[in-house]
Amino acid sequence: MSESNLKSMSELVSLAKRRGFVFQSSEIYGGLSSCWDYGPYGTELKLNLKERWWKSMTLREDVVGVDASILMHPEVWKASGHVDTFSDPLVDCKACKERYRADQIDTSAACPKCGAKESFTEQRDFNMMFETKMGAMEDSSASVFLRPETAQGIFVNFLNVQSTMRKKLPFGIAQIGKAFRNEITPGNFIFRTREFEQMEMQYFVKPGEQLDWMDKWKEIRWQWHINNGLRPEKLRWHPHGENDLAHYADAATDIEYEFPMGWGEMEGIHSRTDFDLKQHQEFSGKKLEYVDQADGNKRYLPYVIETSVGCDRSLLALLCDAYRLEFEGDKEKERSVMKFHHKLAPVKVAVLPLVKKLEGEARKLYENLASEYKSEFDVAGSIGKRYRRQDEIGTPFCITFDFDSLDDQKVTIRNRDTMVQERIAMDQVMNYLKDKLNA
């Protein structure tokens, strides 16, 4: 059996639509640029991914969760620097009107699209936050922003969480939520979109201990991606040089995945110093200092280690990594299969009656399994075609109910990855699946 991996993003986009993972947003109206809808299987996959992240964070004694509002007081974004600095430098081609980021193009050269020379406008800054109005009055006092990141909702709640949960340093606050950026150059499927979901944790530590904690969280976060089934050779570290650091950071590194279009950031681990808490303390006029009872009631602003993983990018990495094209001998034996980690697979088991007249008895087995696992029941088409459909969904196990099952009370269980089939007694199927899926 020979095997090849995903070679182009177009292959994945096609499979994602065909099998109900991801659809173009508003497709019947021609779509909306860089906006995507998750279909039934994509939604299940995303929920499984978020659940694994949430548990990996909040089952720890030192991390708790919040769910902050998307809309926040406008001063939050002034304090964080987003109003003044969260912008892209833009130029337009005067000939074809194509827009480019000035830091990603040689403005002294010809336009890449139309070839016009010396045709670019002067550089200008474009703020990437989406602005909207709150309340009934259409004036400047009613302006608010859709949050461009989830971190600030954690920072402004630092003391609320610390006091109500009686947390001592070091401790973290985790959050999963939507963020919005009016990106000028989005693309590559769901890699860069204008609406996206972040899984972030801000870990508050005593000043001077931040780099030790950063090293610890780097190791934890790397292993989480490996535990999700991503191949280590597809991952790498990308440390930020001194000139590449954000203005709030004293150290930063990214975990990158090798997508079909090249290496791309999937998660950032940043040492944000005390910048955010200091800014919010100054702009709000409220003291945000931590009282360290273990150090003589000393008051100070904690430093912060941030782990921020893009949920959509992580899901894209899972789709890319799971994709396999296998073939034996000729094209007729070719199959595409999504080899998801069992805990992430959107469907765990499918029950397939060999023929329609066996549907009644097979459904009893399905209903029993569906009470425990996300399951499917499929009776349409040949058994081979149904296997192939489940392979592309990424279902780890298919159960075939045949005529012999009526007599011997056994079914055939097929393994997605090996295609090996085993004959198992029906009263042992649940135990069999528990053993395999929890391994």
N, C-alpha and C positions, 0 to 999 in steps of 0.2 A: 504494500500500500504506500503510494507516494502522497506527499502533502505539500501544499504551498500556502503562504500567508496572504493577507490582504495586500494588493499591489496599488490600488488607487482609491481615493475617496469616493469616486463615482460608483464603484462596486458596492460600497457600504450604503451609500444613499439609496441605491436601487433596492437592496435587500431590506433596509429599514422601512421603506414605504411598502414594499410587497408583503412584509410580514407584520406590519402594524407596530413598529417601534417608534418611528418619527415621521410626521407629515409636515409639509410646508404650511405655514400659517395662512389662513384665508385663501387656500389654493383655488377655490372655485371663482374667486375674484382676481386671479392672476398672482396671488401671493403677496406677502409683505416682506421686503428685503431683510434678511438675517433674523427673521422671527420664525420659530418652529413650534409645533404642537407635538406632545408626546402621545402616541397611540396606546392601545390597551397593554401591549407587552412592554413598551418603553416606560409606561407609568409604573408597572410592577417592578421593572428593573431599577428604576430610580428610587422607588420606595424602599426596596431591599438595600440599595447602596446607602441611603440616608440612615436607615435603621442601624446598619453595621457601624457607620461613623458615630452615630449618637450613642450607641452602647459602648463603643470603644472609648468615648470621652466620659460619659456621665456615670458609668458603672465604677469609675474611680472615686475614691473618697474625697479627692481634692478638686473635683470639677463638678460644677452645677450648670444648669441650663437656663436660658431666658428666651423669650420670643418678643422682640422689640417691634414697635410700630414702624411701618415703612415711611410714613410721614412724620417728620420731626420739626421742632422749632427751627426757623431759618438761621438763627444764630449758631446752631450746632455746626453748620457747614462753613460759617465764617471762622469759627474757632478752629475747626479742623484743617483749614486752609483750602478747602475745595472751591470756595467761591472765587478766590484770587488766583489759585495755581492749577486747578484741575482742568487743564485745557490742552488742546493739540494745536501746533503751528500749521496753518493751512495755506496752500497756494492753489489757484485755478489756472487752467490753460485758457487763454483768451480766445483761441481758435475753436476748440471743441467743447469747452466748458467742463472738462473733466477735472475733478477735485483730487488733490493729493496732500498727504502729510509732508510738510517741508523737510522734516528730518529723515524722510525715507526716499528722497528723490534729489537728483542733481539738477537744480533749477537753472544752471548754465547750459545744460544739454537740451536736446530736442524732447518734445512731449512724447512719452512712450506710446500713447494711443494714436495720435494723428501725425506725429513727426514734425509739427511746427516748431520753429526755432525762435528763441528769445520771446516766448509767448506767455510767460508766467506772470501772474499778478504779484504785487508785494505780499510778503508774508503777514498773516494776521492770526490772532489767537481765537480759538473756538472752544467755549466751555462745554464740557461733555455731559453736564447734568441736565436732566429733564426738568423743566420748570412747569408748574401748574398753579391753579388758583384754589384757595380754600375759602368757603363761605360764599355769601351772596354778592359781595362787593367786588367789582372788577378794578381794583386799584393795587398799587404796589405793596400796600401793607398786607394784602391777602396772598402774596406770592409764597409758595412753598416748593420744595424739590422732592422728586422721587429719589430715595437714597441711592448713591452710587456705590456704597459698600455697607456691609452689616456691622462693621466693627464699632462705629460710633454709638450705636444703640447699647453696646456693652459698656463702653467707657462712661457714658452719662449715668448708667445704673450701677457703677462700681460700688459706691457706698450703700445703696439700697440693698444690694445682694450681700455685701460683706457683713452688714449689721444684722439683717434678718436671718441669714444663715449661720451667723456667728463664726465666720471663716477667718482663719489665721493664715498669714503668708507662709509658704506659697500656696496659691489656689487659682483655679481657672474658671472662666465663664464661657460656656459654649452656646452657639446659636446656629440654626439653619434658616436661611431666608432669602427672599428675592432681592436683587439689586438691579439698577438700571443705568446704563451708560450710552449716551448718544454717540457711539463709535462712528468714526468717519470711514474706517477701512475694515468693516466686519467681514466675516466669511469663513471658508473652510468648514461648511456644514455647521455643527453646533459648537465649534471650537471658540469662535468669537461672535457673540450675539449682543443685541441691545438690551435684552431682558435675560437675566441669568440667575442662577441660584448658587449661593455660597454656603460652605460649611466651615465656620470659623470658631476658633477658640483663642481667647486672650488669657494668658497665664501671668499672674501678678507676682512679682518676686522682689526681694530686698535688693536695693541698688548695690552693684558690685558682684552679684551672683548671677546676672543675666546670661553671660556667655556659657557658664556651666550648664544652666538650664536649657539653653538653646541647643547645646550638643546632645542633651538627653532627649529633647523633643524631636530632633532630627532623626535619631535612631528609631524612636517610636513611630514616627510618621512614615519613614521608609518601609518599615516592617509591615505596617498596615496595608500598604499597596501590594506588597508581596503576598500577604495573606489573602488578598482579594483575587489572587490568581494571575496577576501581571507577571510576565517573565522578566527576571532581573536584568537580562541583557537589553531589554527595551527601556530601561530606566537609567537616568544619570543625574548627578548633582551639577547645578550651575551656580557657583558662588558669585555674589556681586562684588565687583571691585570697588575700591574706595571712591572712584569717580562715578560709579553706577548706583550708589546707595541713595535711597529716598531721603529727603531732608530730615525725617524723623528717626532714622535708623542708625545704629552703630554697627550692625552686622546683618547680613541677609543672604539667604541661599534659596534656590528653587529646586524642586524635583521635576525633572523634565521626562516626557515620554516621547518615543520615536514614532510619531504619526506618519501616515503615508506621505504627507507633504513636508516632513522633516521633524526635527526636534522642537517641542513646544512645551511651555510651562504648564504644569498641572497643579502644583501646590507651591506656596511660598512659606518659608519659615523665617520670620523677621524678629530682630531685637529692636523694638520700637522706642526704647528708653522710656522717659516719663513725659514725652512730648504731649501726648493726647490729654492725659489727666491735667497737666500743667496749663494747657490751652483752655480746657473747659473750666478749670478753676478760675483763671483770669477773666474769661468772658462772662461767666455766670455770676461771679462774685461769691460763690459757695466754696467752702473749704472741702477738698476731696482727699485730705491727707489720711494716711493710715496710722493708727496709734499702736505702736509695737510694744505690747505689754512685756514681751520677753526681753526687751532692750530698754528697760527703765522708762516706759511710756514715751519713748522717742517718737516724734511725728515726722513723717516724710511721705512723699509721693512714690508709690512703687514703680519699678520698671516693669516692662511688659514684653513677654515672648508671644508672638502671634503665629499660629498655624492656620493658614487659610487655603482651603482646597476648593477649586471650582467643581461644583457638583456635576455640571453639564460636561465639563472637560474630562472629569474622571470617568463619567459614563461613556464618553466617546472613546477613551482609552480602553475601557472594558470591551466595547463593541469591536474595536480594531484588533485587540489582542486575542479575543475569543474566536475570531473568524478564521476558518480553515477551508481550503478547497482540497478535497481528497479524491484520488482516482486510482483505479486499478485496471491496467490493460488498455481499455478504450473509454471513450467519452460516455458511453452508456452507463458505466459504473462510477461516474463522477458524482460527488455529492458535496454540497456546501453545508457546513455545520458550525454552529456557535458553541464553542466549548467553554461556557461560563462556569465559574466556580458554583458548586451546588447551592451554596447559601444565597447566591445572587441571581440564579436562574429565575426568570419570571414565572415559569411553570415548572413544577417539580416532577409531575408524573402525568402521563396521558393513558387513558383506558380506551382500547381500540377493539371493538367486537369484529371478528373476522368477516361476518356478513350481517346484514340488517336484522335477520330473524333472531339473532342472538342478543339484540339490543336490550331486551328486558332484563335478562339475568346479569348482563355485563354492567348495566346501570346501577344495580345494587352494590357492586364492588366499588364503582366510581363514587357513589354517594358516601360510602364509608370512608374512602380515602380523602374526599374533598372536605371532610370535617376536620382534617388534620393538616393537609397540604393543598397549596394552590394546584388544582388539577384540571384536566380537560377531558372531554368525552367526544370522540370523533368517529363517525360511522360512514362518512361520505368518501367514496373513491377506493381504489385498490389499497391494500395494506402497505405496499411499497411506497406509494405516493404519500400516504399518511405518515409513514416513517420519515420521509424526506422533509415534510412540512414541520414535523416536530424537531428534526435536526436543525433546521434554520431558525426555529424559535429558541433552541438551546435547551430543550427538555431533557433532563438527565436519564429518565427511564420511561419506556413505553411498555404497556402491558397488553398483550393480545389475548382476548377471550375467544377460544375456538370451540368446535363441536365436542372435542374430547373433554373440555372443561366441564361440560354438563355431567359427564360420567365420573371423571377422576377428581373433580374439584381442584384442579390445578390450572395455572395460567403461565404464559411465557413472558418473561421480563427481559427486555432488550436494553443493553447498556449503550447510551449515546456515543461514548468515546471509543469503545472497543467494538461495538456492534455484536458482542457476544450475547447469546440468548440462554436463559436458564429457565427450567421448569420448576415452579414454586407452588406449594399448596396455598390455596386462597386464604386460609386462616393464618398463614405465616407472612402474607404480603406486607402487612403493616410493620411487623417487626423487621422484615428485610429492608424496607425503605428507611426506617429509623436508623438502622445500623449503617446503611450506605450514605444517607444524606447528612447524618451527624458526624461522619468521620472527618 
